[in-house]
Amino acid sequence: MNATSPHADSVAALWSELSAPLRRYIRTRIANAADAEDVLQEVFIRVHRQLSTLRDTSKLQGWVYRIARNAIIDNLRTLKSRREHAASPEDGVDIAKPSGSEALDLTPTLRRMVDELPGHYRDALIRHEFEGQPIRSLATSLGISETATKSRVRRARMLIRQMLDQCCRFEFDRRGRVIEAIPKNCPCTPGKAC
């Protein structure tokens, strides 16, 4: 006899289906892997607790991503608060400036570059890479073939890579994280990306 409830089975199925795309979505917004995993766990705790309140199951994915977005915001607020308490101005520590051992945050640069992409590339990239929508589902919603959808996503990545290459020369730490961006053909501040 199965000891799990139908509700537990549905949450397990939801976890199986959404954990990988949600992990990617969260990791694009939270740099620290351990913090990102904590947020992912928090998302599924919230989903588990609130699943019975969802009235329209056709909106499940959007509902889950809204919960994820809120959990990310909560996490970032907590981290900001901890940093502000850990480094006060009298300590002589500039909390807004990363130390040499930290990765450079390219989020603003990437957001600007994604915004500059042609609409059909931008939409495909955002929905697949940042929102975790599978290629098959994305192709159906766009009304094009899976091959064409993959091509759009690949082309969007290539355009972003070209923009980054034109903008700056990057230096990486031993883990492959960007630690410095040296401007080439743009009015960047030295040591920061555009």
Secondary structure, DSSP 8 states (H G I E B T S, - for coil): ---S-HHHHHHHHHHHHHHHHHHHHHHTT---HHHHHHHHHHHHHHHHHHGGG---GGGHHHHHHHHHHHHHHHHHHHHHHHHHHHS-GGGT--TTS--TTS----HHHHHHHHHHS-HHHHHHHIIIIIT---HHHHHHHHTS-HHHHHHHHHHHHHHHHHHHHHHEEEEE-TTS-EEEEEESSS---TTS--
